[in-house]
Amino acid sequence: MSYYIGMQAAIDYIETHLKEDITLEGISRVTGYSIPHIYRIFGAMVGCSVMTYVRKRRLSNALYDLVTTNRSIIDIAFEYGYESHEAFTRTFKSAYGAPPRQIRKAQTEPILFERINLLSDRKGETIMKPEIIIKDEMTVIGISKYITGIEEKKFELINETRDALRSAVDQIENRVNDLFYAAYDYLPEDMEKEDDDITYTYYYAVEVSKDSKVPEGMVKKTLPQGKYAVFSYDVDKNTLNGMTLEESVYDYIDGVWLPESGHELSDQSDYEVIDKKKNQIDYYISIK
């Protein structure tokens, strides 16, 4: 067994036993390596010790449950192996800079510590590692348009939608920031069709407070809370998270990053955040 396969087996074992008691003896039995061997090789390949990795994964999953559910903090603490509220709070505060209750109330986008995939990382091409965050629910108001036809026609319709909103954006009250948001609602049955046959509803919008009124001819849409991989595209430099692209952004994300990432797409819509001042687009890819 190669070290890559052996240490990935250790990682996979940890993942399926995060809510149970994990010991180096158990990992040793799964991998076939001695405990000293695991301690040395795992740390070198993963960048932290086995038990530190276990702690980070448990805390990350606890963080996800904390901000996406209404479960009590003590229930979450017990589920991930903490013997008391105090022990969980102390560890959580050390990792995230604030106690669980404060993180739950704050309007933040906490960064998760995701499972490492050693086998994908050793491919010939360097695989990008975007931040994985929990994004809070947002309310946007803007213009929607049904997009159909060949690719050239679709681009025309999208540009018309963007131009229409920019010329009427002053009608929208209670705007939260200067950013623009683009979202796409696809029909699941269209996903296996050729590009020219795929149709969708396109939204170009701005973020507003939840109870904002909708101007005539516009629509309100909720972008739900979810777990997202975030990619930042520099339009001027043609770089995605600092890496020069040889293909389109979505061709890279869907064709290169996703198959090697170990993640799966969720059923929620992806969306884009456009910063005109920085000439930057952030792509929020919804994952499970």
Secondary structure, 3 states (H helix, E strand, C coil): CCHHHHHHHHHHHHHHCCCCCCCHHHHHHHHCCCHHHHHHHHHHHHCCCHHHHHHHHHHHHHHHHHHHCCCCHHHHHHHCCCCCHHHHHHHHHHHHCCCHHHHHHCCCCCECCCCCCHHHHCCCCCCCCCEEEEECCEEEEEEEEEECCCHHHHHHHHHHHHHHHHHHHHHCCCECCCCEEEEEEECHHHCCCCHHHCCEEEEEEEEECCCCCCCCCCEEEEECCEEEEEEEEECCCCEECCEECCCCHHHHHHHHHHHHHCCCECCCCCEEEEECCCCEEEEEEEEC
